[in-house]
Amino acid sequence: MPSPFEVLQRIAAPRQKGERCEMCAVGIDDGHGHVVDVQARQLMCVCRACCLLFTDPGAELRYRAVPERYLSFPEFALTAGAWESLEIPVNLAFFFRNSSLDRTVAFYPGPAGATESELPLDAWEALCGGNPSLVPPLPDVEALIVRVPRRGAAVCHLVPIDACYALVGRLRQVWRGFDGGTEARAELDAFFAEVARRSRPVPGRRQA
């Protein structure tokens, strides 16, 4: 099983001329798609035709196409205590449903790449319960990414899983000290500005 670091290396690495689809071997360009090998926990670079074979979210498939859905949650609320209860040592993490483990897992960036956090299940359920507008990410291929800035409110977006690994790869290249430093914060600002531009806002939902 590849480590999160090996996955992000594949995503962040510059594309090589003549790169080919990892399924059918046809040539692909920078705009190619990705599928997740659910059993091997591996992200694969594929052509559009192969990607379209694995887009049915209801099918029992070994491979899952990574969608291009971006959502924002304007009413997302997160207290300092709620973030601390998740036991994540930095101000950024992404959360996704691992279908093999049948649970939500969390990863956060750092100088060594992506680090998995032992996510307290009750804390995560409490966070989701306090934010009824959150849309659950599709297992294995989408994630909820949360940033808690030094100033201002926390933000949360639903993004494709490959976007998370690409971000972690970029952060690893510039990370300095415990919190990443100035360059890492600039990378985060640019990433979330682009995500906000691409995201469709999800209206709030009243709690019962």
N, C-alpha and C positions, 0 to 999 in steps of 0.2 A: 504494500500500500504506500503510494507516494506521500511524503510529508507535505504540510502546507507550504513550506519553503520551496520544495521542488515544483509544486503547482504554480506558485507565483513567479518562479524563475521562468517557466515556460511562457507565461502570459506577458511578463515584462520584457523578455528578451526581444531585441530588434528582429524584425521579420527578415528572413533570408530570401534572396532571389531564387526563384525556382521552387519555393516551398510548395508542398503538395498536401492535398486532403489526406488525413490519416485514416480514411475509410476506403476511398475509391482511387486515390493517388492522382486525381486530376489537379492541375495547377490552381493555386489560390492566391489572392492578393491580400492587401492589408484590411480589406473590408469583410473578410471571411467570418463565418460564425463559429460557435463552439458547441460541443455537446459534452455532457458529463457521463462518464462510465460509472454508474452507480455502484457496481460491485467492486471495482478497482479503485474508486474514489479518485479518478483521473479526469482531467479536462483535456479534450481533444480538439484540435483545429480541423475544421471540415468545410467543404464547399457548401453552397446554398442548397443544392439538390439533396445532399446527404442530411443536412440540418433539418430539412422539411420532413424527413421520414420519421422524426422523433419529437413531433410537436404536440401530440395528443396527450394532455395531462392525465386523462383517465385510463390510459392503457398501461398494462403491466410490462414495462420495457426495461431492458438493461441500460439503454442509453436514453438520455433526456436532453433535448435541445435547450440551450440557454436563451430565454426570450429577451426582448428588448424593451420591457415595460419599466417605466420610471414613474413613481408616485410620490407625492409629498403629503404631509399631514399637518396642516396649519394649526390645528388645535392640540398638537402633541404637547404633553406636559410631563416634566420630570424633575423631581426634587433632588437636592443633594443627597438626602438620606436614601432615596430610592436607588440612585446610582451607586452609592457606597455599598448597598445591600447586594449588588450584582458582583462585587469583589473584583472589579476590573481596575487595574492600577493606573491606566491612562485615560484620556478624555475622549476616546474613540473606540468603537467596537462594531462588529457586524455579527448578526444572529441569523442562523438559517436552520431549517429542519433537515436533519440527517435521517434519511429513510432507513438506512441500514441499522442505525442505533434506535430509531423510532423516538427521537427526542430533539429538542432544540439545542444547538451548540453555539458557542460564542468564540470569536477570535478577535484579537487586538494587535495592532502593529508595534514594532519595536526595531532595535538595531539588527536583530537576527532574522527579521521577517515576521511572519504571522505566528502568534502564540495562542494556543487554545486555553480558554479559561474554564475552570470547573464551575459551570453555571448553576447557581442555586435555583432549583425548579420553582420553589415557592416565590422567590423574589421576581423571577421572570413572569410568572403568572399574575403577580400583583401589578407589575408594570403594565402588562397587556390589559388587565381588567380596568385599570385607571385610564386607559386610552382606547375607548371602544371604536374609534374611527380607524384604528390600525387594520390594514388588510394583511392576512397571513401570506407570507411568501410561499411560492410553489416549492415543494421539497427539493433540495439538492441544487436547484438552479437559480433561485432568487434569495435575497437576503434583506433584512432590515438593518440599515446602517445608522448608527446614532452618534452624534457629536455633541459634546458638552463643552462649549467654549468658555474661556476665562471670563468673558463678559457677555451678557445677554442670555437668551433662552436656549435650551437644548433643541436640536433639530433631529428629525428622523425622516428617512426616505426608504422606499422600497426600490431596489436596484437589481440588475442582473449580477449573478455571483462573480462573473469574470471581471466586472468593474471593480469589485472589492479587492480581488487579488492583484489586479493591475495597480490599484492605488497603493496597496501594501508594498509592492515591488518598487514603486517610485519613492515611497517614504524611506525604505531601507537604504536607498542610495544617498539620502541627504540627512538621515537621522543623526542628531547630536545630543548627548546628554540623556537625561531621564525622560524629558517631555518632547524630544525631537528637535527643539531649537527653531530658529527663525525660518530656515529654509523649509523645514517640514510643515510649519504653520502656513507658509505661502503655498505649498503644494495642496494642503487641505483647503485653503480658501479657494483656490482655482478649481479644485475638484467639486466642491459643494456649489460653487457658482454655476458650473456646467450642469450638474445634476438638477439644480433648481430650475435652470432654463429648460431642461428636457422633461421635467416632471409634470404630471397632471395632478392638481390638488384634489384631495379626497375630502368631501364635506364632513363636518363633525356629526357624530351620532349621539343621541341622548341616551344616557344610561337608564336602565329600567329602575 
